Amino acid sequence: MTMLDALVVGKGPAALACAAALAERGVSTGVLGPAGEVHWPAKYGVWADELQDAGVPPLFDQTWPRAVVHAGRPHRLERTYARVDNARMAAWLAGRCGRAGVRTMDGAATGFSARTAATAVRLHEGGTVEARLVVDATGHKPALLPRQERPAQAYQTALGWTIEADVHPFAPGEAVLMDWRDGHLPAGERGGFPTFLYAFPLADGRIFVEETALAARPALPLALLETRLWRRLDGMGVRVRRVVDREEVWIPMGGELPRRHARVVGFGAAGGFVHPATGYSLARSLAAAPALAEAVAAALDTPGATPESATAAAWDAMWPADRRRRFALFRFGMEQLVRMDGDAARDFFDSFFSLPDADWRGYLSDRLTAREVSGVMARLFTHASGGTRRRLALGTLGPGGRDLAASLLHTAVRAG
């Protein structure tokens, strides 16, 4: 086989977006993943404007004109929430790959070897594929990239059902983004580790409901989430006639970024794109693909280009100094969430969604500069209750605060 300029490992949305963007810029590209048609079991919820800003058509199977957060009091958010139509998204990305000439290969990557002019990816099925640049876009459990032990990751876990029920309290045009209320729990569990309901009514009359632990260390067990979901639905008067579909979510959050001087570039969830305070990564991955592709195309076209120089160019395009500072700030925010009990979580999100729309929208969507993120955090601290302010202040003295300071200092030194 002729050596490729770039090999993208994975067949999820991030992988296909990356492969398409590279090939559209003249980089000979292959994509390696499981045989058969593209199939994504995960259900992707997004803010509709985020995909629009990323240049993606509205490939949704349903939208809700507003969202609601129940945290102490209800907050109605006038922003369209949407669920991605996986089949249409896959067809759109696969079509771009096909038109750009991406070579599709079936197989599973098990490791790689660094050679002078290329990186050779070993296949479970036998043999290797060589490329001047290798991108690992295989999701939360990367095929080729090691994860660092410090700082420690937290985990978002969730159990979701698509259900049929004769009676339910969900408004047709409203997505429940978060419902932190815990009156349905036994007295001994109220105020303990918080979980929330994420839910929306579907056009076919069914309902999607999901019990979520936003960020925990260690991960909250799915069995506990299932028990809480049954209790919550019962407390809301929802009588489940049938569970039509079941979804289990496990998302590592925070942790360390991939190394700049590695032989393999991480992209999407494999590359640290998961927002450390929300768990979202799809919009960021789709938006980042063109920047990575531009940097790689230019690097590979430079005389004397090496796999290392191409990898460094890709990393620099995805992780400039300001974005690394933002990641450190978001990771600090995640550490505060890990420490919160139910009462603290309700108080925190009541304050958060009381901020101006531009603040909470920008923070959740990762659209702000590091300076602007710091400003949002400062305004949240100012307007929060005394209890929340004390908890946040104490957080700066704990591991999260130390990691934040170390990350910001490290970023400043590298930027200099």
N, C-alpha and C positions, 0 to 999 in steps of 0.2 A: 504494500500500500504506500502511495505517495505521502510523505510527511505533511501534516496539516500545519497551518499557521496557528490555529487555536482548536482545542478540544474542550467542549463544555460537558461536564458529567452531570447527568440528571435530566428529567423530563417534566419537571414541574413548571409553573408559570415563570419563575425566575430564570430557570435554565433556558427555556425556549425564547424568552425575551432577550436574554444575553446573546444566544446564538444568532438570532435574527439580526440584532443590531450589529454584531461583528461582521456577518456576511454581507449585510447591506452596505458596509463600508469597504468592501473589497478584500476582507480577510477570509482566506480559505478556512472554513469552519466545519467541524463535525460535532454532533451531539450524541452522547452515549447514554443509554438507559434501557429499561426493561422492554422486551419485545411486545408488539401489539399496539393497539390504538392508545392514544394518550387518555389516561383516566385519573382524575384527582378525587379521592374520597372526601377530602376536607371541604367544608362549606365556607366561602369567603364573604364576610360582611365588610363593607367599606363605606366611607363617606363618598357620595357620588362625585363631588367636586374634585376629590383627590385624583381619581382616575382621569378625569377630564384634564386636569393640570398636567398629568403625565403623558398626554397625547393619546390616550386609549379611548376608543369609542364606547358608548354606554352599553356594554355587554352584560345587562342585568336581566334576571328573571323576575325581579320585583323591586319596587322602591317604596319607601315610606317618607312622606314629606317632612315629618318631624320625628324627634326622638324624645324620650322622657327618662329622667334619672330620679329615682326615689332615694333621697339621702337626707333624713330629717324632715324635709319637705320636698314636694315634687318640683323638678326643674324641667320645663318644656323647651327643647332646643329646636329652633327653627332652622334645621339643616337636613337636607335629604340624605337618608341612609338607604343603602341598597345591598342586595345580595347578588353576587356574581353568578352569571349563568356559565357554569364550568365548561359545558360542551361548546358554547359559542366562543368563549375565551380561548379554549384549546384550539378550535378550528381557525380562529383569527391568527394566533401565534404560529400554528403549524403552517398556515398559508404563507405567512411572511417568510418563514424558514425555507419553504419549498421554492418560492419565487426567487429568493436570494441565493439558492444553491447550497444550502446547508446539507451536509452528508449525514444521514441518520444511521446510527449503528446500534445494534442490539447487544446488550451485555452488561455485566456488573463490574465496576472497578474495585480492585482489592488492594492496590498499592501502586507505588511508582518508583522509578529509578531516575536519578539525575544524570544526564549525559551532557556532553559539551555543548551541543547545538540544539538539544531538544530534551523533553521530559517524556519518558516511556511509561505509559499507564498499563499496569498488568490487569488482565481480565480473569474473572472467575472461570470463564469458559475456556481459557487457555489463550496464549499469545499476548501481544501488546499492541498499543496504538501510540504512535509518537506525534508530538506536537511541540511547536516552539513555545506555546503558552497553554497551560492547563487551568481550567476554571472548575472549581468544585461548587456545584449548585444543587447538592443533594438534600438540602433541608436541615432539620434540627439534629440529625445524627450524621454528620458529614462522612463521606466515604474515604476521603483522603486527608482531611485536616485534623490534627490533634487539637483538643481543647485544653486550655490552661486551667490549673487548679485555683489560681488566685487572680482577681477576686472571685469568691465563690458565686456560682449561679443561683438564682432562685428559679421557681418553676410555676408556670400557669397550667392548671389542670381544669378540665371542664367535662361535664357529661351532658350531652344534648339529645333530645328526642324530637321527632316529628310525631305529633299525636293527633288523634281524633277525639273531640269532646263536644258534648251538646251545648254546654254553657261555659263561657269564659269571659274575663273582664278586659280583654285586650281590644283597644280601639283599632278600626280598620286601617287608618292612615298613620299609625304611630308605632314605632319600634321602641321596645323597652331596652334601653342601652344598659342600664344598671338599676336593680332594685335591691337595696341593701337592708330592707326591713327584715327583722328576725322574730317577730311576734309568733310565728308558727312553730318555733323551736321549743323544746322542753326548757323549763326555767334554768336548768343547770348549764345549758349550752348557749343561752343568750349572752351576748357580750363577749363570747369566746372568739376563736379565730373566725374572721368574717368570710362569707361567700355571698354572691349576689346572683340574681336571676337576670338572664339575657333572653329576650323573647320577642316574637312578633307573629301576628296572624298572617297566614298565607292565602293567596288568591283562590286556592282550591277548597277553602274552608277548614283546612288543617291548621295546626299551630306549631311553631317551632319554639321549644323551651330548652334552656340550658342553665345549669347551675355551675358557677364558675368561682374558682379560687384565683384571684387576680395575680398574686405573687406570694409564694410560700417557700420556706426552706426548713425541712424537706418538703417535697411535693405532697399536697393533700391527696389522700387515696380516693380513687373513683367510687369505691363502695360508700364512703362517707357522703360524697356528692350526690349519689343516687338516693340515699336515705333522706338527705335534706331536700332534694327535688320533690320526692313523693310528699313529704310533709308540707312543703311550701304550696304545692298545687292543691293539696287537701285543704289547707288553711285559706286559700283563695276561692274555694268552692268549685274548683275544676275537677270534674269527674272524668278520668281518662277512660275512654272506651277501648282504645287500641293504640299501642305504640307502633307506628308504621316504620320508623327508621331510627337508628341509634348512632350517635357520633361520640367518639372519645378524643379528647384534646390533651396533649402534653407538649408544652412549649418551654424550653430553657430560656431564661431571660437574664440579661446582664452579662456577667463574666468578662473575659478579656477579649479584645479584638484579635483577629488573625495577625500574624506577624508580617511585617512589610517585606522582609528579606527571605520569604519562603519560596519554594519552587512552584507552589500551587496557589492560585488566587481563590479566596472564598467569596461567594456571591449569594445574595439572598439570605435566607436564614442561616445557611452554612457560613456566611461571611460576616455575621454580626449585625444584620439589618433589622433584627427584631427590636422594636421600640422597647427599651427596658422598663418603661412604666405602663405600657398598654398591651404588649404582645402582638401588635400588628406589624406586618412586614411587606405585604403584597404591593401596596402603592409605592413604597420606597424602592422596591426591587424593579418595578416597571419603569419608574422615573430614572433610576440610576443606570440602566442598560446603555443608553446612548452615550453618556459621559465615559463609561468604561470603554466602549467600543472606539470612540474617538481617540482616547489615549493610547489604546493598544495598537490601532492602525498606524498612528504616528510613530510609536516606539518601534514597531516591527519594520517600518520603512526607513529607519535611521541606519546609516552605515555602521557596521560593527555591532548591531543589535544582538543581544543574548537573551536567553530565557529569563535571567535575573533582571535585566533592564526592562523587559516587557512586563514582568510581574510587578516591579517597583512602580512603573508608570500607571498600571491599572490600580494599584493600591492607593497611590497618591490622588488619582482622580476620584476614588470613592471615599477616601478618608483624609481630606484636607484638614488643616489644624483646627479650623472653627468647628467642623463636624465632630472631630474627636473631643473637643471641649463640650459640645452638646451631649455627646454620648456619656461623658463623665457626669454631667449634671443630671441627665435622665436616670443614670444608674444610681445616683444618690437618692433621687426621688423614689426609685424602686425599693431601696433599702428602708426608707421610711414606711412604705406600704407593708413590707414584710413584718415590721415591728407592731403594726396596729391591731387592736382588737376591734370587735364590732362597733362599739360606741365611737371609738376614735375614727374608724373608717367613715361612718356616717357623717360625723362632724367635719372631717377633712373634705369629703366630696361635696358636702353642702357649701363649704367655703369655696371650693374650686369652681363649681358651676355657678357661683354668684359673681365670679369675675366677669369683666367685659367679654363679649363674644370673641373678639380678636385674640384675647389671651388664651382661653381654653381651646379654641379652634387651632391656633398656632401650635400650642404645646402638644396636643394630641396628634397633630398631623406632621410634626417635625418640620415646620416651615420657617421657624424662627432662627435667628442667629444665636450664638451662645450668649451674647450680651442681652438679647431680648428674652431668652429663656431665664436668665438670671433675674431680669426685671419682673417676669411673671411670678417667679418664686418669691421675690421680695414683696410683691403686692399681695400674694396669697398669705404670706406670714403676717403682714400688717392687718389684713381683714379677717384673719381666722380668730377663733375663740381663744381664750387664755389657755385652755388645756391643750389645744392643737399647737399653739405657739411653743408651749413648754416642751411638748414631745419633739417638735422639729428642732428646737434649740439643742435638746439633749442628743438628737441624732447627729449633730455636727461633731459631737465629742466621741461618738462610737466608731465602729469599723467603717460604716458608710462615709462618715466625714473624713476619716483618715484616707480612705481610698480615693475620695473626691479630690482632696488636696494633692495626693500623690499623682493622680491622673492629670490634673491641670498643670502641675509642675513639670511632669514628664513631657506633656504636649508642648509647653512653652520652650523647654530645652531643645526639643526636636525641631520646633518651628524656627528657632534661632539658628 
